[in-house]
Amino acid sequence: MTSEKTDLLKELEENVTAVQDRLGYSQDLVVKIIPNSDRFTIALLYMDGLVDTQVVNQSIVHSLLARNRSTWMAEAAARTSPLLYLQDEVLTVGEIGFFTNMDHLFDRLMSGDVILLMEGYAEGLNIGAAGWEDRNVSEPTSQAVVRGPMEGFTENIRTNTALIRRKIKDPQLWLHMRAVGTVTKTNVAVMYINHIADEGIVQEVFRRLDKINIDGILESGYIEEFIQDKFWTPFPTVYNSERPDTIAGGLLEGRVAILVDGTPFVLLVPAFFVQFFQSSEDYYQRSDVSSLMRLIRYLAFLIAMLAPSLYIAVTTFHQEMLPTNLLINLAAQREGVPFPAFIEALLMEITFEILREAGVRMPKTVGQAVSIVGTLVIGQSAVEAGVVSAVMVIIVAITAISSFVLPANNISISVRMIRFVLMGLAASFGLVGIMIGLFALMFHLNSLRSFGVPYMSTFAPFSFSNHKDSLFRVPWTRMLTRPMETGKRNKVRQSESSKSKI
């Protein structure tokens, strides 16, 4: 297989033909020849839809077609590098670069730059003029709050970095870009506060990103799966959010943000178990209100994970634990049910998961109505037909509602996966099986790490100072230091004088 020549030629027509041939003479490639004297022939190349046509016409074409073009052409001829003269004296666009090979040309062409080629020169200019259509900054859909900023990330990586810089105006907020994907060449940005973030974590992020070798990156979920510490775990070890205030708060604690062009979800590492129970609203409400809401989330986590399995264990193996009247009522309800408690719970859980997925995939105008009506109709019909008991419908409903309380959707998915395992253990061994499952779950959680940091930090290893923002949130005047695991370089968040009352 012969290697393809990548260097530019001095013949303008051959360079333009090479570009058109490599793009298969695509219709969205625009080639504009600037009318000049025989001495200077200039070609502008750009992809329609990726550039701001106003910038192209006013700042580039107008500059080259100005009335005094004979003057600048004469001066350019006297220079050793006419392209350098165009950059410094003629073109009114700020971002201009030089290139000498086709690979760089296509990289900049597909990124929204305008390519300027000149007859007789084996080099060209790439002129920044990107300007495609973007979605406006709007309210986040996956992490809604009652009090707090109502702006969310978009699919434009530059808009997202600007939203973060609006909140953190420190020059130590550094940004480094990577192009990931051999075909898509997706822009990936790494942001961190230099004097706060741990240098070892930052370097580990770069190392894992540089190891990615895939043809395309279409969403941050690709990156998340490549850089996570352990694959075989139901728990997420990389946090993601579409809220700029959440990412800014993580950066201030010493974490590293990873932004991917084309998605509104930004990754944050390292991630802790307690982080998935925290909402940005916790830091805008009073500490007592925030602490109560967190306790409710932990309670909802336990209910969503354990309620069906506890019902199966008690009704199958440990009926003596129930009060007599309740036991009689349950027995009366289950008298006509043909299935054991495990099959009954499994059928209802699978049915609800199908309804939940259908509600997500259906059009928004009918999806919510169909999921609610479907749940009511199926639940009522199943009870009347004697397929399941009324108590089981109540258990499944409470379990489902509890899973919606969790602010992070990925931890909710983890609970749903673990729930089925615990149901199987409860059907096999009763409460003993549930305890075995919980012990195995605790051992697994304590073995997890996120970029070298223990996943269960604040609990194991135990740190009293970090418990100021875990199960509870103490008032801001008591949160003097950053989390120990992520803020080692700069532990002080505020001075002691902040504790004094006004």
Buried (B, 14 or more C-beta within 10 A) or exposed (E): EEEEEEEBBEEBEEBBBBBBEBBEEEEEBBBBEBEBEEEBBBBBBBBEEBBBBEBBEEBBBEBBEEEEBEEBBEEBEEEEEBBBBBBEEBBEBEEBEEBEBBEBBBBBBEBBBBBBBBBEBBBBBBBBBBBEEEEEBEEBEBBBBEEBBEBBBBBBBBBBBEBBBEBBEEEEBBEEEBBBBEEBBBBBBBBBBBEBBBEEBBEBBEEBBEEBEEEEBEBBBBBBEBBBBEEEBBBBBBBBBBBBBBBBBBBBBBBBBBBBBBBBBBBBBBBBBBBBBBBBBBBBBEBEEBBEBBEEBBEBBEBBBBBBBBBBBBBBBEEEEBEEEEBEBBEEBBEEBEBBBBBBBBBBBEBBEEBBEEBEEBEEEEBEEBBEEBBEEBBEEBBEEEBBBBBBBEBBBBBBEBBEBBBBBBBBBBBBEBBBBBBBBBBBBBBBBBEBBBEEBEEBBBEBBBBEBBBBBBBEEEBEBBBBBBEBBBEBEEBBBBBBBBBBBBBEBEEEEEEEEE
